[in-house]
């Protein structure tokens, strides 16, 4: 993931403009009025399930946009300041949040993954990332070795929902009963989803899957699977020819019949490996972003995770 260099300048511009405003606008807001900003899709979905009809939940990352490289605009920063609450997954995913925290002490920052010990990316993912950086010779970039993709484990998603719930109840105590009722229903749905995954995958003998990038570490750990990523930490990375050769051999040795790509990321590398290995390409959604059409069609976390399960069952047998 890239070290964010531009956001501090955007924040500075915003605050220069904001200084010219009076404090009357901020005083007009009802303290019980619920408006919550969220960074990217799973944070939006989890928060929206909790808030329900009691207020407004805003998604910052546009539909179909890959959140690994996303940074908010000055207008969005202003909206975060006005809402005074931001739900994000982790500073290891949304690195720009760290800069915003330094400059705005009035915003409540809710870190959904704060009660989850993050694990390190696999050695395969880190090796691919290092190869990519060396080949591209990119200076001044840093990334974390900690994997932020906890939302892809249904059990850890429950933990994130509970963390967001606690923070929102503290922020908006007048809505405690409604928030807890809504969260309870969603957590029950996540429990049913976990049972479906266990029922479908627990007896599999072929448990290896090749994914476009290293997003599925928590899901594979929860259900006893093995993830081998084509790219490393970011889905836009391109592996070296030697890495592709290793993957081609791995696919053949493990009799893997499907390679998984992602709808909102560049599929070129996955398509290349699919053609060279002579096997099919299927989609496995990391739920980092939904397309506009998916959102119009009413797709959500539960429905996409069920689609992912059906896709996994084609190779995990």
N, C-alpha and C positions, 0 to 999 in steps of 0.2 A: 504494500500500500504506500502511496506517496506521502511524503511529508508536506503538509499544507503550508504554502508560503504566501499566498495571496489574501487569505481571509483576514488577517490583522488589518491590512489596508482597507478592506471593505468595511470592517467594523469601525475603523477610525472615521471614514467618510460619513457613515451613518450617524455617529455620535456628534459630529460637527453640525449636521443638519438638525438633529434632535435637540441640541442645546438652544435652538431658537424658539422652541415650543414652550408653552406654559404648562404647568402641572395640572391644569384644570381637567384636561381630557382624561388623564389617568384616574382622577378622583370620581369621574362620572360612572365608572364601571361598578356594577353591583358586585359585592364581594362573593355572592353566591352564583354569579353567572359563570357557567363552565365553558371555557375555550381552551383546548389543549393542542399544542403543536407537536407533531411527531416527525421523526426523521425519514424513515423509509417504511416499505409496506408492512412487514410483520408488526412493527411498533404501532402503526396506524390501526391495523386490524385488532390487535390485542386491546388497545385503548378504546377503540370504537365499541367493542363488545362490552366493555365495562361501563362506559358513559351512556350508551344506548340513546334514548331520546331526551336526556337531561341537558344536553349541551352540544357544542360543536367540536369536532375533532378534525384537524387539518393535516394533510399529508404534504410534506415539503418536497420530497423527490418526485418529479413528474413521472407519470405512467410510462413504462418501457425504458426508463433511464437506469443505467447500471450504477448502484449507489457507492461502489468502491471508490469511484473517482469524482463523486458529486460534492459540490460546495454550494451553500446557500447564497442567494443574491442579497444586495443591500435591502431591498424591499422585504425579503423574507426574514432577514434579521430584525427589521423593524416590527414585523408581525409577531415574531417570537417575544420581543420585548413587551409588546402590548398585551399579549396573552399571559405573560409572566410564568409560563410553565412549558417545558419541553421534555418529551419522552424520547429517549434514545437507547440504543442497545448497549453500546460499549465504546469507550474511547479507542479501542483497538479496531473498531469498524469506522465509526464516524469521528475521525481524528480532528476535524475542524471544531468539534464541540469544546475541546480543551482551550482553544483561543477565545471562544465566546465566553467561557466561564470566567476567564481572567478579567474581562471587560464589563461584565454585567452581573452585579451581585443581587439584583432584584428578581431575577428569573429563578424559578425552582427547576433544577435539572434532575429529572428522574431517570436513573440508570437502571434499565430493566434487568440487566445481567449481574447486578452487584452482589447478589447472594449465590452466584454460581461460580465455583472455581474453574477458571478457563484452562483448558489443556493446550499444550503446544501443538502446532501443526506437525503432521507426520514428517519423517525424514525425507520421504519422496517429494512432498510439497515444498519443503525448504530447499532441497537440492535443485528442483526445477526453477524456483525463484532465483537462486544464486546463479544458475547457468544463464538465465534470462538477463539478469543485471550485468553480468560480465560481458555477454555478447553485445548488449545494447550500449554498454559503457556509459551508463547514466549516473551522473554525479549528483550528490546532494540529496539523494532519496533514501528514506528509511522505511522499514516496515516492522511490525511487531511479529514475534514468533508465536504469539498467543492467538488461538483460533476463536473468533467472535461468533461463529455461526450456530449458536446454541438453540435458536428458535426452530431448527429442523429436527430436534428431538421433541416429540410430543410431551414427554415428561418434563423436560427443561422449559418448554413453552409454558407449562402450568406454573412453574416457579416464577417465570417472568411476569405472567398475568397477576400472580399474587403480589409481587413486588410493586407493580404499577398500581394495583388496587390500594395497597396500604398508603402509598404516597398521595394518591388522589383523594382518599378519605381524609387524610390529614389536611390537604389543601382545601377541600370542599366538604366539610363535615355535615352540612345540611343535606347532602345527597348520599350519605353513608348507606342507608338501607337499600336504595335503588342500585347503587354501585355493587354492593355485596350480592344482591339478588342476581344481577346480570352476570357478574363474574362467576358465581356458583354454577350457573347454567353452562357457561362456556367451558369452565374447567371440567365439568362432567362430560362434555362433548370431546374434550381432549383425552380424557380417560378412556372413552369408548374407542377413540382413534388408536390409542396405544394398544388396546386389546386386539384390534383388527390387524395391526402390524405384527404383533406377537403370534397370533393365530396363523397368519399367512407365511411368516418367515422362519419360525422357530425350528421347523423340521427340515429345512433346506440343507442339501449336501454341497451345492455349488453356491458359495457365499461371496464371490469376488465380483466387483463391479468397477468399470472404468468410467470416470466422470470427467466432464470438461474442466472443472477446477476443484480445488480442495475444499468444497463447501459442506460435505456430508459426513464429516468426521464424528460428530456427536450422534447423528442418526445411526451410522454404521456401528458405532461402539455400543449403543443401546440395544441393538438387535443382533449383535454378534456377526457383523459383516465386515468385509475388507474393502476399503476404497483405494483405488489407484487413480490419481488425477493426471490428466493430460497436461494441463497448465498447472501452475502452482497456486499461489494465494489469490491472484486476480484472474478472472476468466479471460481477460484480453491478452495474457502472456502467450507467447509462442515457444514451444519447446524446441530444443536443438535437434538436428537430424539424428544424433546418437540416442537422444531420449525417445524419439519416435520409433527407432529401431528396437529399443528395449521394450516399448509398449507393444509393438507388433508381436514380438516373441512371447511376451506375457499373455497376450490374448490367445495366442495359439496354444501355449503350454497349459493354460487353464480352461481351454475349450469354452471361452466366452463368446456368446452369440450376439451381443448387443453392446454398442458404445453409446453413452449418454451425453447429449448436447444440451444447450440451454437456449430458450427462445429469445431472451433479451440480450444475449451475448453473441460475439462473432463465432460462427460455427465452422470457419474455414479449417482450423486444425483438426477438429473432430471429424469433419467430412473427409479430410485427407487420410487420417488413420483408418476410418471406416472403409474407404476404397482400397487402401493398400492391404488391409487385413481381410477384405472380402466379407465383411459382416454388416449387419443392419445398424442404422442410426435411429435412436429414440430420444425423446426429450425427458429430462428429469429436472423439475423446476426447483431452484434453490430458494424460491420465495423471497428474493431480494427486491423484486419489482414485478408487478403485473402490468400487462399491456392495457391500453384503453379499452380494447374489445373485451378482454377478460373481465374488466371491472363493469362494463356495460352489461355483460351477460350474467352478472351476479356471482362470479367466481369469488372464492374466499380461501382463507387458510385451510379450513377443513376439506373443502372440495378439491383443492390442488394437492393436498397431502394424500387424499384418496386416489387421485390420478397418479401420483408418484408411486403409490403402492402397487397399482396395476402395472405400471411400467417396470417396477423392480421385479415383479413376479415373472416377467418374461425371461429374465436371466438368472434370478436367484431361485434355484429349483432343488 
